[in-house]
Amino acid sequence: MLRPLRLLVVLFTRFFRSRRDLLLENLALRQQLGVLKHRYPQPRFATPDKLFWVILRRLWPGWKRALILVQPETVVRWHRAGFKLYWARLSRHRVRVGRKCVSRELRELIFHMVAKNSTWGAPRIHGELKMLGFDISERTVLRWMRKAPRNPEPAKQWIAFLSNHREAIAAMDFFTVPTLTFGVLYCFFVIAHDRRRILHCNVTRHPTSTWVIQQLREAFPYDSAPKYLIFDRGANFDQEVIDTVKNFGIQPKRTNFRSPWQKDYSSHCTSWVRCAMTLFTSRRLDSLTPCAFRGGLLPGCSNRQSFLSL
């Protein structure tokens, strides 16, 4: 009695089921029958069989009703294993990303341009390489310019010059001091290399070349000018300033680009003042510079001792 009733229920449900579901269920059952025919001694699902059930799980919501030989959790595990295998293969065969590697030939060409043209910057070298047909960015050119080997002989010659003519060398430079009113003061000073004495100092808000020339006249009165004057390539030290220095009988010595170490004590002096500014936070910043330079920097005295002794 129960068997015919169950058959009637199955036929009734099949009557309202779509043709697509019937075809997929028939296909699933036939696939499992094919697995049962290949006993090894027991039925095993090969890789194509597992792939079939993984795809069927994605396409048919009722795939669990037609699954007989294995549990639904087993099909989910096959799907996860295939996903893991897929990404493992992608990770094994990586595609190179990021910037292109610069060839040895191009690196040597950049180094050669830097060695032969010391005044050329990254934009100029990048333009020359573009005209030669090299596809490279300006930032990459700048990165390799910084790694270019330098000739140590010019640096040794400059150090020897500073050591041999120390008594006849003076240097001038600027440094900035922020004020309480969010302004900027430009502090000018001239320092002698023999005893590290501050020959002259002054402060202005507008450091023009005319103002610099007047400070040089006050720094070297009555034929007291040194033989050499070292200064950097700032816009304040233009050709008019250089001509004035030559009229004083001084040989101007301009440092190279981005070479503050060539100014010797003047570069050290600016860093000393910046470090010592923290000792005067209770004072007005616009009165810092005259107080800091009063008496000069004594030889053999640290910057902290020299400023605290003022």
Backbone torsions as a table, in degrees:
resi	resn	phi	psi	omega
1	MET	NA	-41.3	-178.8
2	LEU	-72.4	-33.4	-178.5
3	ARG	-65.0	-49.2	176.8
4	PRO	-62.9	-34.9	178.8
5	LEU	-64.4	-39.4	178.4
6	ARG	-67.0	-38.3	177.0
7	LEU	-63.5	-38.8	178.6
8	LEU	-65.2	-39.0	178.7
9	VAL	-64.6	-42.2	179.4
10	VAL	-63.1	-44.7	179.5
11	LEU	-64.0	-35.9	-179.9
12	PHE	-67.3	-42.3	177.9
13	THR	-68.8	-37.6	178.2
14	ARG	-66.2	-28.3	-178.2
15	PHE	-67.6	-36.4	-179.1
16	PHE	-91.5	-5.8	179.3
17	ARG	-79.2	148.3	-178.6
18	SER	-72.9	159.6	179.9
19	ARG	-66.7	-32.0	179.1
20	ARG	-63.3	-43.2	179.2
21	ASP	-65.1	-37.9	178.9
22	LEU	-64.5	-40.0	179.5
23	LEU	-67.4	-41.1	179.9
24	LEU	-68.1	-38.3	177.5
25	GLU	-67.1	-39.6	176.7
26	ASN	-62.5	-41.4	178.9
27	LEU	-64.9	-40.8	179.9
28	ALA	-65.6	-42.0	179.1
29	LEU	-66.5	-39.3	178.4
30	ARG	-66.2	-35.7	178.8
31	GLN	-64.8	-40.1	178.8
32	GLN	-69.6	-33.4	174.4
33	LEU	-64.4	-37.9	177.0
34	GLY	-64.9	-35.6	176.6
35	VAL	-67.5	-37.8	-179.4
36	LEU	-67.6	-28.0	179.7
37	LYS	-69.0	-28.0	-178.4
38	HIS	-98.4	82.5	178.6
39	ARG	-93.4	138.3	-174.7
40	TYR	-109.9	-33.3	75.0
41	PRO	-110.2	-6.8	179.5
42	GLN	-125.6	154.8	-176.3
43	PRO	-65.9	136.5	178.9
44	ARG	-128.8	141.6	177.7
45	PHE	-89.6	117.7	176.4
46	ALA	-78.1	177.5	-178.7
47	THR	-62.5	-41.4	175.5
48	PRO	-63.2	-34.4	177.7
49	ASP	-66.9	-41.9	177.6
50	LYS	-64.0	-41.1	178.5
51	LEU	-64.0	-35.4	177.5
52	PHE	-60.6	-45.7	-177.2
53	TRP	-73.5	-30.3	175.7
54	VAL	-66.3	-43.4	178.6
55	ILE	-68.1	-41.6	179.7
56	LEU	-63.4	-33.7	177.1
57	ARG	-63.9	-32.7	179.5
58	ARG	-79.3	-26.3	-173.3
59	LEU	-97.4	-26.8	-171.0
60	TRP	-126.4	118.4	179.7
61	PRO	-66.5	-27.9	-177.7
62	GLY	-95.6	32.5	-176.9
63	TRP	-68.7	-24.8	-177.6
64	LYS	-69.4	-28.2	-178.2
65	ARG	-68.5	-29.5	-177.9
66	ALA	-93.9	-0.2	-178.2
67	LEU	-87.6	122.8	-174.9
68	ILE	-121.5	-44.9	-171.1
69	LEU	-74.1	-32.4	-178.7
70	VAL	-129.7	169.2	177.8
71	GLN	-83.3	154.0	177.4
72	PRO	-60.2	-32.3	178.1
73	GLU	-62.3	-29.8	178.1
74	THR	-66.1	-39.4	178.0
75	VAL	-66.2	-39.0	177.6
76	VAL	-63.6	-38.3	178.6
77	ARG	-66.7	-37.5	175.7
78	TRP	-61.5	-41.0	-179.5
79	HIS	-63.0	-44.0	179.5
80	ARG	-65.4	-38.7	178.1
81	ALA	-65.4	-39.1	177.0
82	GLY	-66.4	-38.1	177.0
83	PHE	-63.5	-42.1	178.5
84	LYS	-65.3	-40.8	178.5
85	LEU	-65.3	-36.5	179.8
86	TYR	-62.6	-48.3	-178.8
87	TRP	-73.1	-26.6	175.3
88	ALA	-66.0	-39.2	177.9
89	ARG	-68.6	-37.5	177.3
90	LEU	-65.3	-37.9	179.4
91	SER	-70.2	-30.7	-179.8
92	ARG	-71.5	-36.7	-180.0
93	HIS	-106.1	76.9	-177.6
94	ARG	-78.2	145.7	174.9
95	VAL	-100.7	129.1	-177.5
96	ARG	-63.9	129.7	178.4
97	VAL	-120.7	171.1	179.2
98	GLY	91.7	-165.8	-177.6
99	ARG	-72.4	155.2	179.7
100	LYS	-72.1	149.9	176.1
101	CYS	-72.5	135.7	178.3
102	VAL	-83.7	124.8	-177.5
103	SER	-67.8	160.3	179.3
104	ARG	-63.3	-37.0	179.4
105	GLU	-62.4	-42.4	-179.3
106	LEU	-70.1	-37.2	177.7
107	ARG	-63.6	-43.5	178.9
108	GLU	-65.4	-33.3	177.3
109	LEU	-67.4	-40.3	177.2
110	ILE	-64.1	-43.5	178.8
111	PHE	-62.6	-38.5	179.2
112	HIS	-66.0	-41.2	178.5
113	MET	-65.1	-39.4	179.2
114	VAL	-66.0	-39.6	-178.7
115	ALA	-69.7	-38.1	-176.7
116	LYS	-86.4	-19.4	-177.5
117	ASN	-133.3	85.3	-174.5
118	SER	-69.9	-21.6	-178.8
119	THR	-90.7	-4.5	179.8
120	TRP	-78.8	136.7	175.2
121	GLY	-100.2	-174.1	-178.7
122	ALA	-64.3	-40.2	178.4
123	PRO	-61.3	-39.6	-178.7
124	ARG	-68.2	-46.0	179.7
125	ILE	-65.8	-37.9	178.0
126	HIS	-63.1	-40.8	177.1
127	GLY	-64.4	-39.8	178.2
128	GLU	-64.6	-40.0	179.0
129	LEU	-67.8	-35.0	176.8
130	LYS	-63.5	-40.6	178.7
131	MET	-67.4	-26.7	177.1
132	LEU	-82.9	-4.1	175.8
133	GLY	95.0	13.5	179.4
134	PHE	-90.2	131.0	178.5
135	ASP	-94.0	96.9	-176.7
136	ILE	-149.9	147.4	-178.6
137	SER	-87.0	160.2	179.7
138	GLU	-67.5	-34.2	178.9
139	ARG	-65.2	-37.6	177.2
140	THR	-67.2	-38.5	176.9
141	VAL	-61.5	-43.5	179.0
142	LEU	-63.7	-37.8	-179.9
143	ARG	-64.9	-40.5	180.0
144	TRP	-78.9	-24.1	175.2
145	MET	-65.2	-36.4	179.2
146	ARG	-69.2	-22.8	179.6
147	LYS	-93.9	1.7	-177.7
148	ALA	-66.5	138.9	178.1
149	PRO	-67.4	138.1	-178.1
150	ARG	-105.0	147.4	176.1
151	ASN	-79.6	118.9	-176.1
152	PRO	-75.6	-12.0	-175.3
153	GLU	-64.9	-45.6	178.5
154	PRO	-59.5	-38.5	179.0
155	ALA	-66.0	-40.6	178.2
156	LYS	-64.2	-39.6	179.0
157	GLN	-65.5	-38.9	179.7
158	TRP	-68.0	-39.8	177.9
159	ILE	-64.3	-39.4	177.1
160	ALA	-65.3	-37.9	177.2
161	PHE	-62.7	-45.1	179.2
162	LEU	-63.4	-35.8	-178.3
163	SER	-76.3	-39.5	-175.3
164	ASN	-78.2	-27.9	-175.7
165	HIS	-117.3	34.0	-175.6
166	ARG	-61.8	-37.3	-177.3
167	GLU	-71.1	-16.9	-176.0
168	ALA	-112.4	17.6	-175.6
169	ILE	-116.7	136.6	169.3
170	ALA	-130.6	159.1	-178.8
171	ALA	-138.0	147.0	176.7
172	MET	-128.7	150.1	-176.6
173	ASP	-163.4	168.6	175.3
174	PHE	-117.5	151.9	162.4
175	PHE	-144.6	158.9	-174.3
176	THR	-107.1	149.6	177.2
177	VAL	-132.2	122.7	175.7
178	PRO	-76.6	145.6	179.9
179	THR	-103.7	171.1	179.5
180	LEU	-69.1	-20.5	179.3
181	THR	-95.1	21.3	178.0
182	PHE	62.5	30.4	172.4
183	GLY	-101.5	-179.0	-179.1
184	VAL	-131.3	128.8	174.0
185	LEU	-104.4	134.6	178.4
186	TYR	-100.4	115.1	-175.9
187	CYS	-99.4	120.4	-179.5
188	PHE	-106.1	138.0	178.0
189	PHE	-148.2	155.0	174.5
190	VAL	-124.5	126.5	-176.3
191	ILE	-122.5	137.8	176.3
192	ALA	-90.7	138.3	-175.4
193	HIS	-81.3	-18.6	-174.2
194	ASP	-69.1	-51.1	180.0
195	ARG	-119.4	12.5	-178.7
196	ARG	54.4	44.9	179.7
197	ARG	-93.3	139.6	174.4
198	ILE	-81.4	108.8	-177.9
199	LEU	-77.0	-34.0	-178.2
200	HIS	-161.4	147.2	174.8
201	CYS	-152.0	150.1	178.8
202	ASN	-161.1	166.2	-176.3
203	VAL	-129.8	141.2	177.6
204	THR	-149.5	161.8	173.5
205	ARG	-97.6	-14.8	-178.0
206	HIS	-132.2	89.3	-176.4
207	PRO	-82.2	79.9	178.1
208	THR	-86.0	168.1	179.0
209	SER	-67.4	-33.9	177.3
210	THR	-63.4	-41.2	178.3
211	TRP	-65.8	-37.3	178.1
212	VAL	-65.2	-39.7	178.9
213	ILE	-63.0	-41.4	178.2
214	GLN	-64.3	-37.2	178.2
215	GLN	-67.5	-33.9	177.0
216	LEU	-67.7	-37.3	176.9
217	ARG	-62.8	-38.3	179.0
218	GLU	-75.5	-26.7	-178.1
219	ALA	-78.1	-30.9	-176.6
220	PHE	-125.0	74.2	177.1
221	PRO	-88.5	156.3	171.6
222	TYR	55.3	50.4	174.7
223	ASP	56.4	37.2	178.2
224	SER	-99.9	17.8	-176.6
225	ALA	-74.0	144.6	176.6
226	PRO	-76.7	177.6	-178.8
227	LYS	-81.0	-34.6	-177.7
228	TYR	-127.3	143.8	175.4
229	LEU	-130.0	121.7	-176.9
230	ILE	-101.2	133.4	175.7
231	PHE	-154.5	163.0	-175.4
232	ASP	-89.5	-167.0	-176.4
233	ARG	-102.9	36.8	176.2
234	GLY	-67.1	157.8	-178.9
235	ALA	-67.0	-21.1	178.7
236	ASN	-70.3	-27.1	-178.5
237	PHE	-97.7	72.2	-176.9
238	ASP	-87.1	-167.7	-175.8
239	GLN	-66.5	-30.1	178.1
240	GLU	-65.7	-39.4	177.1
241	VAL	-66.7	-40.0	179.9
242	ILE	-64.1	-41.5	178.2
243	ASP	-64.1	-38.2	178.3
244	THR	-65.0	-40.8	177.9
245	VAL	-61.9	-39.9	178.8
246	LYS	-68.0	-34.5	177.9
247	ASN	-66.2	-26.3	176.3
248	PHE	-76.7	-4.1	-176.9
249	GLY	82.6	21.5	-179.1
250	ILE	-105.9	140.1	175.1
251	GLN	-89.1	113.5	180.0
252	PRO	-74.2	137.3	177.8
253	LYS	-125.6	103.7	179.8
254	ARG	-90.5	137.5	179.9
255	THR	-78.1	164.7	177.6
256	ASN	-74.4	171.7	178.9
257	PHE	-67.6	135.2	176.4
258	ARG	54.2	44.3	179.1
259	SER	-132.2	68.2	-179.6
260	PRO	-66.7	-21.6	-179.9
261	TRP	-65.2	-20.7	-179.2
262	GLN	-72.2	-17.9	178.1
263	LYS	-82.6	-5.2	174.6
264	ASP	57.1	-113.6	-171.0
265	TYR	-69.9	-27.2	-179.4
266	SER	-67.0	-38.7	176.7
267	SER	-68.1	-36.8	175.9
268	HIS	-65.0	-35.9	-177.7
269	CYS	-65.6	-41.7	178.9
270	THR	-64.2	-39.2	178.2
271	SER	-69.4	-34.4	177.9
272	TRP	-63.5	-42.2	-178.1
273	VAL	-66.7	-40.1	179.3
274	ARG	-64.3	-38.8	178.7
275	CYS	-69.6	-36.5	-177.5
276	ALA	-78.9	-10.4	-179.8
277	MET	-64.0	-27.4	178.7
278	THR	-67.4	-18.3	179.0
279	LEU	-80.0	-11.3	-175.0
280	PHE	-121.3	34.7	-177.9
281	THR	-66.2	-23.3	-179.1
282	SER	-83.8	-8.5	179.8
283	ARG	-99.4	167.9	175.0
284	ARG	-73.2	136.9	-175.7
285	LEU	-69.6	-27.8	-178.2
286	ASP	-75.3	-12.3	175.2
287	SER	-102.4	10.0	-177.1
288	LEU	-72.7	-44.6	-170.5
289	THR	-66.8	-48.1	177.3
290	PRO	-60.6	-34.9	179.0
291	CYS	-70.5	-37.7	-176.1
292	ALA	-69.8	-33.0	-175.2
293	PHE	-94.0	3.0	-177.8
294	ARG	-66.7	115.2	178.1
295	GLY	93.2	-13.4	177.9
296	GLY	81.3	-179.5	178.8
297	LEU	-100.2	118.6	-175.8
298	LEU	-76.9	141.6	177.7
299	PRO	-64.1	139.3	178.8
300	GLY	77.8	5.1	-178.8
301	CYS	-109.5	133.6	-179.1
302	SER	-71.5	164.1	-178.3
303	ASN	-65.4	-36.7	178.8
304	ARG	-65.7	-42.5	179.2
305	GLN	-67.0	-39.7	-177.2
306	SER	-67.6	-37.5	-178.4
307	PHE	-79.1	-33.7	179.0
308	LEU	-71.4	-21.9	-178.0
309	SER	-85.3	0.2	-177.2
310	LEU	-76.3	NA	NA
